[in-house]
């Protein structure tokens, strides 16, 4: 293996098993444990690998209502609104976007009543000019990551 692909190969291996030991990663990549350790530390220091967390199926825990909120926000209030959304426990993604809306947020809820309560509370903010909420009927794919391409 060439070292120009080592970081991508290491990321791809971690995507397959984030709990893999340095020894098994070294064996799979045909490099020493020290090399794996050094490259992994560099990837962590650069923020490429930001942690090792389980993938939780929220549906199986009763959070089977997913809502997509689209918000138009007063321009100067955008950072405050996105920070507020980011701090909401059940918001799993918050994006500042281009287009008709300024913010798209995705939340997971146990029922539509809880969803409605949180959305109504949010919409009391005078800096939110307009909103549109969609409830997901079927999550075809969610939380997917993809393997990195390797250089030839």
N, CA and C atoms as a LAMMPS dump frame, in Angstrom:
ITEM: TIMESTEP
0
ITEM: NUMBER OF ATOMS
456
ITEM: BOX BOUNDS ff ff ff
-5.0000000000000000e+02 5.0000000000000000e+02
-5.0000000000000000e+02 5.0000000000000000e+02
-5.0000000000000000e+02 5.0000000000000000e+02
ITEM: ATOMS id mol type element x y z
1 1 1 N 0.844 -1.179 0
2 1 2 C 0 0 0
3 1 3 C 0.886 1.237 0
4 2 1 N 0.462 2.239 -0.759
5 2 2 C 1.195 3.497 -0.759
6 2 3 C 0.626 4.401 0.326
7 3 1 N 1.496 5.221 0.906
8 3 2 C 1.055 6.076 2.004
9 3 3 C 0.092 7.166 1.564
10 4 1 N 0.063 7.515 0.278
11 4 2 C -0.894 8.545 -0.149
12 4 3 C -2.34 8.075 0.013
13 5 1 N -2.553 6.779 0.044
14 5 2 C -3.905 6.238 0.261
15 5 3 C -4.153 5.818 1.705
16 6 1 N -3.119 5.851 2.533
17 6 2 C -3.246 5.298 3.874
18 6 3 C -4.333 5.988 4.695
19 7 1 N -4.381 7.299 4.661
20 7 2 C -5.397 8.002 5.45
21 7 3 C -6.8 7.648 4.972
22 8 1 N -7.004 7.613 3.657
23 8 2 C -8.321 7.246 3.116
24 8 3 C -8.67 5.807 3.468
25 9 1 N -7.696 4.907 3.358
26 9 2 C -7.931 3.503 3.718
27 9 3 C -8.265 3.381 5.201
28 10 1 N -7.571 4.148 6.025
29 10 2 C -7.81 4.116 7.468
30 10 3 C -9.223 4.61 7.779
31 11 1 N -9.628 5.695 7.16
32 11 2 C -10.999 6.199 7.346
33 11 3 C -12.007 5.151 6.894
34 12 1 N -11.78 4.543 5.74
35 12 2 C -12.702 3.525 5.236
36 12 3 C -12.804 2.336 6.189
37 13 1 N -11.682 1.913 6.756
38 13 2 C -11.703 0.81 7.724
39 13 3 C -12.512 1.195 8.958
40 14 1 N -12.332 2.427 9.435
41 14 2 C -13.071 2.884 10.608
42 14 3 C -14.564 2.995 10.325
43 15 1 N -14.926 3.346 9.1
44 15 2 C -16.346 3.39 8.744
45 15 3 C -16.966 2.002 8.857
46 16 1 N -16.185 0.988 8.527
47 16 2 C -16.671 -0.388 8.635
48 16 3 C -16.717 -0.887 10.065
49 17 1 N -15.777 -0.401 10.897
50 17 2 C -15.733 -0.826 12.295
51 17 3 C -15.011 0.242 13.108
52 18 1 N -15.754 1.155 13.684
53 18 2 C -15.184 2.24 14.469
54 18 3 C -14.538 1.777 15.757
55 19 1 N -14.759 0.532 16.125
56 19 2 C -14.179 -0.015 17.362
57 19 3 C -12.958 -0.897 17.091
58 20 1 N -12.493 -0.902 15.857
59 20 2 C -11.348 -1.748 15.511
60 20 3 C -10.123 -1.332 16.318
61 21 1 N -9.333 -2.302 16.729
62 21 2 C -8.106 -2.018 17.472
63 21 3 C -7.025 -1.532 16.514
64 22 1 N -6.04 -0.847 17.068
65 22 2 C -4.914 -0.4 16.247
66 22 3 C -4.215 -1.601 15.613
67 23 1 N -4.111 -2.689 16.352
68 23 2 C -3.465 -3.898 15.829
69 23 3 C -4.231 -4.45 14.609
70 24 1 N -5.555 -4.564 14.741
71 24 2 C -6.32 -5.112 13.611
72 24 3 C -6.306 -4.152 12.421
73 25 1 N -6.324 -2.85 12.691
74 25 2 C -6.229 -1.88 11.59
75 25 3 C -4.884 -2.022 10.884
76 26 1 N -3.813 -2.172 11.664
77 26 2 C -2.491 -2.362 11.073
78 26 3 C -2.428 -3.609 10.219
79 27 1 N -3.027 -4.691 10.71
80 27 2 C -3.044 -5.94 9.942
81 27 3 C -3.843 -5.774 8.654
82 28 1 N -5.011 -5.156 8.761
83 28 2 C -5.861 -4.973 7.572
84 28 3 C -5.201 -4.071 6.536
85 29 1 N -4.444 -3.073 7.007
86 29 2 C -3.827 -2.099 6.095
87 29 3 C -2.379 -2.452 5.753
88 30 1 N -1.874 -3.526 6.374
89 30 2 C -0.512 -3.993 6.123
90 30 3 C 0.539 -2.934 6.476
91 31 1 N 0.333 -2.299 7.642
92 31 2 C 1.293 -1.334 8.172
93 31 3 C 1.439 -1.595 9.67
94 32 1 N 2.423 -0.972 10.278
95 32 2 C 2.671 -1.188 11.707
96 32 3 C 1.615 -0.489 12.561
97 33 1 N 1.482 -0.956 13.787
98 33 2 C 0.576 -0.333 14.753
99 33 3 C 0.989 1.12 14.979
100 34 1 N 2.29 1.385 15.018
101 34 2 C 2.781 2.75 15.216
102 34 3 C 2.348 3.657 14.068
103 35 1 N 2.435 3.154 12.845
104 35 2 C 2.016 3.938 11.685
105 35 3 C 0.523 4.245 11.764
106 36 1 N -0.27 3.25 12.093
107 36 2 C -1.715 3.459 12.245
108 36 3 C -1.973 4.49 13.332
109 37 1 N -1.321 4.338 14.459
110 37 2 C -1.514 5.244 15.582
111 37 3 C -1.159 6.68 15.203
112 38 1 N -0.042 6.868 14.526
113 38 2 C 0.388 8.21 14.119
114 38 3 C -0.586 8.839 13.128
115 39 1 N -1.011 8.06 12.139
116 39 2 C -1.939 8.593 11.13
117 39 3 C -3.304 8.884 11.752
118 40 1 N -3.75 8.006 12.622
119 40 2 C -5.042 8.213 13.277
120 40 3 C -5.004 9.46 14.163
121 41 1 N -3.92 9.63 14.894
122 41 2 C -3.774 10.828 15.732
123 41 3 C -3.801 12.088 14.867
124 42 1 N -3.119 12.059 13.711
125 42 2 C -3.123 13.214 12.806
126 42 3 C -4.531 13.49 12.283
127 43 1 N -5.259 12.432 11.916
128 43 2 C -6.633 12.602 11.427
129 43 3 C -7.528 13.193 12.511
130 44 1 N -7.319 12.776 13.742
131 44 2 C -8.094 13.326 14.863
132 44 3 C -7.707 14.784 15.111
133 45 1 N -6.407 15.071 15.104
134 45 2 C -5.934 16.448 15.335
135 45 3 C -6.445 17.409 14.26
136 46 1 N -6.558 16.926 13.02
137 46 2 C -7.04 17.755 11.906
138 46 3 C -8.562 17.854 11.885
139 47 1 N -9.24 17.096 12.735
140 47 2 C -10.7 17.138 12.77
141 47 3 C -11.37 16.289 11.712
142 48 1 N -10.595 15.475 10.996
143 48 2 C -11.181 14.585 9.987
144 48 3 C -11.987 13.496 10.69
145 49 1 N -11.406 12.9 11.711
146 49 2 C -12.104 11.929 12.554
147 49 3 C -12.414 12.655 13.851
148 50 1 N -13.712 12.84 14.112
149 50 2 C -14.117 13.656 15.256
150 50 3 C -14.642 12.843 16.423
151 51 1 N -14.651 11.565 16.313
152 51 2 C -15.116 10.767 17.434
153 51 3 C -15.542 9.39 16.981
154 52 1 N -15.867 8.589 17.968
155 52 2 C -16.279 7.218 17.723
156 52 3 C -17.566 7.012 18.501
157 53 1 N -18.681 7.053 17.799
158 53 2 C -19.968 6.987 18.482
159 53 3 C -20.837 5.904 17.866
160 54 1 N -21.768 5.389 18.65
161 54 2 C -22.69 4.392 18.093
162 54 3 C -23.663 5.051 17.129
163 55 1 N -24.194 4.273 16.233
164 55 2 C -25.268 4.732 15.356
165 55 3 C -26.561 4.272 16.012
166 56 1 N -27.349 5.234 16.466
167 56 2 C -28.563 4.941 17.227
168 56 3 C -29.763 4.93 16.286
169 57 1 N -30.582 3.911 16.388
170 57 2 C -31.839 3.846 15.645
171 57 3 C -32.92 4.444 16.538
172 58 1 N -33.179 5.737 16.353
173 58 2 C -34.131 6.439 17.215
174 58 3 C -35.548 5.893 17.078
175 59 1 N -35.901 5.371 15.919
176 59 2 C -37.226 4.773 15.748
177 59 3 C -37.454 3.665 16.775
178 60 1 N -36.426 2.841 16.99
179 60 2 C -36.559 1.722 17.922
180 60 3 C -36.634 2.176 19.373
181 61 1 N -36.295 3.44 19.616
182 61 2 C -36.388 4.004 20.96
183 61 3 C -37.65 4.851 21.138
184 62 1 N -38.533 4.806 20.129
185 62 2 C -39.801 5.52 20.239
186 62 3 C -39.82 6.894 19.584
187 63 1 N -38.707 7.339 19.026
188 63 2 C -38.658 8.622 18.315
189 63 3 C -38.941 8.361 16.842
190 64 1 N -40.192 8.01 16.561
191 64 2 C -40.517 7.589 15.199
192 64 3 C -41.202 8.666 14.367
193 65 1 N -41.227 9.899 14.854
194 65 2 C -41.736 11.023 14.07
195 65 3 C -40.543 11.912 13.726
196 66 1 N -40.262 12.03 12.436
197 66 2 C -39.188 12.898 11.968
198 66 3 C -39.819 14.075 11.25
199 67 1 N -39.395 15.283 11.638
200 67 2 C -39.927 16.499 11.032
201 67 3 C -38.798 17.304 10.416
202 68 1 N -39.099 17.897 9.276
203 68 2 C -38.163 18.787 8.601
204 68 3 C -38.762 20.186 8.675
205 69 1 N -38.053 21.087 9.351
206 69 2 C -38.516 22.456 9.51
207 69 3 C -37.728 23.361 8.578
208 70 1 N -38.449 24.169 7.825
209 70 2 C -37.82 25.168 6.976
210 70 3 C -38.22 26.528 7.53
211 71 1 N -37.231 27.391 7.755
212 71 2 C -37.501 28.666 8.398
213 71 3 C -36.929 29.827 7.599
214 72 1 N -37.703 30.907 7.51
215 72 2 C -37.195 32.187 7.025
216 72 3 C -36.941 33.028 8.261
217 73 1 N -35.737 33.586 8.328
218 73 2 C -35.285 34.26 9.537
219 73 3 C -34.817 35.666 9.202
220 74 1 N -35.056 36.611 10.113
221 74 2 C -34.483 37.945 9.966
222 74 3 C -32.97 37.791 9.89
223 75 1 N -32.341 38.445 8.91
224 75 2 C -30.924 38.237 8.617
225 75 3 C -29.99 38.285 9.798
226 76 1 N -30.089 39.303 10.628
227 76 2 C -29.145 39.446 11.742
228 76 3 C -29.386 38.411 12.833
229 77 1 N -30.558 37.8 12.848
230 77 2 C -30.893 36.82 13.885
231 77 3 C -30.499 35.397 13.509
232 78 1 N -30.002 35.193 12.307
233 78 2 C -29.692 33.845 11.831
234 78 3 C -28.771 33.082 12.785
235 79 1 N -27.653 33.664 13.248
236 79 2 C -26.798 32.906 14.17
237 79 3 C -27.51 32.532 15.477
238 80 1 N -28.34 33.421 15.985
239 80 2 C -29.062 33.131 17.231
240 80 3 C -30.066 31.997 17.038
241 81 1 N -30.777 32.024 15.928
242 81 2 C -31.786 30.986 15.661
243 81 3 C -31.119 29.632 15.444
244 82 1 N -30.05 29.595 14.655
245 82 2 C -29.393 28.303 14.414
246 82 3 C -28.772 27.763 15.703
247 83 1 N -28.237 28.637 16.543
248 83 2 C -27.67 28.176 17.819
249 83 3 C -28.774 27.641 18.724
250 84 1 N -29.9 28.328 18.737
251 84 2 C -31.03 27.862 19.551
252 84 3 C -31.494 26.479 19.097
253 85 1 N -31.601 26.298 17.78
254 85 2 C -32.002 25 17.235
255 85 3 C -30.957 23.926 17.558
256 86 1 N -29.689 24.286 17.439
257 86 2 C -28.618 23.328 17.705
258 86 3 C -28.69 22.824 19.14
259 87 1 N -29.123 23.688 20.048
260 87 2 C -29.19 23.302 21.455
261 87 3 C -30.444 22.515 21.808
262 88 1 N -31.422 22.473 20.913
263 88 2 C -32.631 21.681 21.157
264 88 3 C -32.258 20.202 21.109
265 89 1 N -32.579 19.482 22.148
266 89 2 C -32.171 18.078 22.294
267 89 3 C -32.558 17.217 21.094
268 90 1 N -33.73 17.412 20.575
269 90 2 C -34.231 16.491 19.557
270 90 3 C -33.94 16.929 18.121
271 91 1 N -33.232 18.038 17.944
272 91 2 C -32.828 18.445 16.601
273 91 3 C -31.54 17.718 16.253
274 92 1 N -31.602 16.872 15.253
275 92 2 C -30.438 16.065 14.902
276 92 3 C -29.574 16.707 13.826
277 93 1 N -30.138 17.655 13.073
278 93 2 C -29.381 18.375 12.049
279 93 3 C -29.945 19.779 11.92
280 94 1 N -29.05 20.749 11.769
281 94 2 C -29.453 22.136 11.543
282 94 3 C -28.538 22.696 10.464
283 95 1 N -29.135 23.256 9.411
284 95 2 C -28.373 23.772 8.279
285 95 3 C -28.777 25.21 7.967
286 96 1 N -27.809 26.066 7.675
287 96 2 C -28.067 27.352 7.038
288 96 3 C -27.993 27.075 5.546
289 97 1 N -29.011 27.515 4.793
290 97 2 C -29.103 27.131 3.383
291 97 3 C -29.397 28.337 2.497
292 98 1 N -29.197 28.136 1.207
293 98 2 C -29.616 29.114 0.215
294 98 3 C -31.007 28.724 -0.268
295 99 1 N -31.649 29.605 -0.993
296 99 2 C -32.963 29.294 -1.542
297 99 3 C -34.055 30.066 -0.836
298 100 1 N -35.266 29.535 -0.869
299 100 2 C -36.421 30.228 -0.311
300 100 3 C -36.37 30.357 1.203
301 101 1 N -35.73 29.425 1.873
302 101 2 C -35.643 29.445 3.335
303 101 3 C -34.195 29.672 3.751
304 102 1 N -34.01 30.076 4.988
305 102 2 C -32.675 30.353 5.519
306 102 3 C -32.118 29.195 6.334
307 103 1 N -33.018 28.427 6.953
308 103 2 C -32.612 27.354 7.847
309 103 3 C -33.452 26.118 7.557
310 104 1 N -32.793 24.982 7.571
311 104 2 C -33.498 23.703 7.558
312 104 3 C -33.027 22.934 8.78
313 105 1 N -33.969 22.45 9.574
314 105 2 C -33.649 21.675 10.771
315 105 3 C -34.429 20.373 10.723
316 106 1 N -33.788 19.318 11.17
317 106 2 C -34.423 18.005 11.203
318 106 3 C -34.489 17.558 12.652
319 107 1 N -35.696 17.207 13.082
320 107 2 C -35.897 16.796 14.462
321 107 3 C -36.548 15.431 14.56
322 108 1 N -36.3 14.749 15.672
323 108 2 C -36.891 13.437 15.967
324 108 3 C -37.777 13.588 17.197
325 109 1 N -38.988 13.051 17.11
326 109 2 C -39.966 13.204 18.182
327 109 3 C -40.662 11.879 18.458
328 110 1 N -41.194 11.747 19.678
329 110 2 C -41.896 10.516 20.035
330 110 3 C -43.324 10.516 19.513
331 111 1 N -43.88 11.699 19.295
332 111 2 C -45.248 11.777 18.773
333 111 3 C -45.48 13.161 18.167
334 112 1 N -46.578 13.294 17.468
335 112 2 C -46.857 14.574 16.807
336 112 3 C -47.196 15.669 17.809
337 113 1 N -47.736 15.317 18.976
338 113 2 C -48.008 16.332 19.989
339 113 3 C -46.716 16.98 20.475
340 114 1 N -45.714 16.172 20.752
341 114 2 C -44.416 16.702 21.164
342 114 3 C -43.784 17.544 20.073
343 115 1 N -43.922 17.09 18.833
344 115 2 C -43.41 17.843 17.7
345 115 3 C -44.107 19.196 17.623
346 116 1 N -45.452 19.188 17.687
347 116 2 C -46.216 20.435 17.611
348 116 3 C -45.831 21.395 18.725
349 117 1 N -45.689 20.894 19.942
350 117 2 C -45.321 21.753 21.069
351 117 3 C -43.975 22.43 20.827
352 118 1 N -42.991 21.654 20.384
353 118 2 C -41.666 22.231 20.178
354 118 3 C -41.687 23.241 19.028
355 119 1 N -42.4 22.942 17.962
356 119 2 C -42.473 23.86 16.827
357 119 3 C -43.21 25.142 17.223
358 120 1 N -44.31 25.01 17.942
359 120 2 C -45.053 26.201 18.373
360 120 3 C -44.216 27.084 19.285
361 121 1 N -43.46 26.48 20.174
362 121 2 C -42.571 27.251 21.045
363 121 3 C -41.526 27.984 20.215
364 122 1 N -40.969 27.298 19.258
365 122 2 C -39.966 27.889 18.389
366 122 3 C -40.538 29.069 17.6
367 123 1 N -41.754 28.911 17.115
368 123 2 C -42.35 29.935 16.252
369 123 3 C -42.816 31.174 17.006
370 124 1 N -42.721 31.174 18.331
371 124 2 C -43.035 32.394 19.078
372 124 3 C -41.923 33.428 18.932
373 125 1 N -40.782 33.01 18.385
374 125 2 C -39.663 33.926 18.193
375 125 3 C -39.994 34.903 17.064
376 126 1 N -39.956 36.202 17.365
377 126 2 C -40.316 37.241 16.39
378 126 3 C -39.353 37.296 15.207
379 127 1 N -38.139 36.72 15.362
380 127 2 C -37.163 36.741 14.276
381 127 3 C -37.42 35.673 13.222
382 128 1 N -38.359 34.781 13.486
383 128 2 C -38.741 33.792 12.472
384 128 3 C -39.937 34.342 11.725
385 129 1 N -39.718 34.665 10.449
386 129 2 C -40.756 35.303 9.631
387 129 3 C -41.744 34.306 9.041
388 130 1 N -41.257 33.121 8.727
389 130 2 C -42.11 32.141 8.049
390 130 3 C -41.551 30.757 8.307
391 131 1 N -42.446 29.769 8.304
392 131 2 C -41.986 28.395 8.505
393 131 3 C -42.795 27.445 7.644
394 132 1 N -42.196 26.314 7.393
395 132 2 C -42.863 25.227 6.695
396 132 3 C -42.351 23.935 7.332
397 133 1 N -43.261 23.074 7.73
398 133 2 C -42.875 21.823 8.372
399 133 3 C -43.382 20.644 7.557
400 134 1 N -42.515 19.691 7.323
401 134 2 C -42.885 18.453 6.653
402 134 3 C -42.606 17.297 7.599
403 135 1 N -43.53 16.357 7.656
404 135 2 C -43.329 15.142 8.443
405 135 3 C -42.892 14.037 7.492
406 136 1 N -41.829 13.355 7.847
407 136 2 C -41.284 12.281 7.015
408 136 3 C -42.197 11.067 7.109
409 137 1 N -42.599 10.55 5.965
410 137 2 C -43.423 9.346 5.929
411 137 3 C -42.581 8.077 5.992
412 138 1 N -41.418 8.109 5.308
413 138 2 C -40.566 6.932 5.244
414 138 3 C -39.129 7.389 5.046
415 139 1 N -38.241 7.024 5.942
416 139 2 C -36.82 7.345 5.8
417 139 3 C -36.174 6.262 4.941
418 140 1 N -35.91 6.58 3.711
419 140 2 C -35.317 5.619 2.789
420 140 3 C -33.86 5.356 3.159
421 141 1 N -33.129 6.412 3.489
422 141 2 C -31.762 6.288 3.974
423 141 3 C -31.502 7.435 4.935
424 142 1 N -30.705 7.148 5.979
425 142 2 C -30.495 8.154 7.008
426 142 3 C -29.15 7.9 7.68
427 143 1 N -28.451 8.958 8.002
428 143 2 C -27.166 8.874 8.701
429 143 3 C -26.131 8.045 7.956
430 144 1 N -26.202 8.036 6.661
431 144 2 C -25.261 7.237 5.886
432 144 3 C -23.944 7.988 5.716
433 145 1 N -22.862 7.245 5.761
434 145 2 C -21.545 7.775 5.449
435 145 3 C -21.041 6.995 4.24
436 146 1 N -20.03 7.536 3.581
437 146 2 C -19.543 6.857 2.389
438 146 3 C -18.032 6.706 2.447
439 147 1 N -17.554 5.652 1.803
440 147 2 C -16.125 5.399 1.756
441 147 3 C -15.449 6.419 0.846
442 148 1 N -14.231 6.748 1.173
443 148 2 C -13.452 7.7 0.395
444 148 3 C -12.871 7.01 -0.841
445 149 1 N -12.768 7.772 -1.911
446 149 2 C -12.122 7.262 -3.121
447 149 3 C -10.613 7.192 -2.896
448 150 1 N -9.997 6.204 -3.486
449 150 2 C -8.555 6.036 -3.37
450 150 3 C -7.893 6.507 -4.633
451 151 1 N -6.688 7.068 -4.483
452 151 2 C -5.931 7.507 -5.663
453 151 3 C -5.383 6.291 -6.388
454 152 1 N -5.384 6.383 -7.679
455 152 2 C -4.85 5.278 -8.507
456 152 3 C -3.356 5.326 -8.55
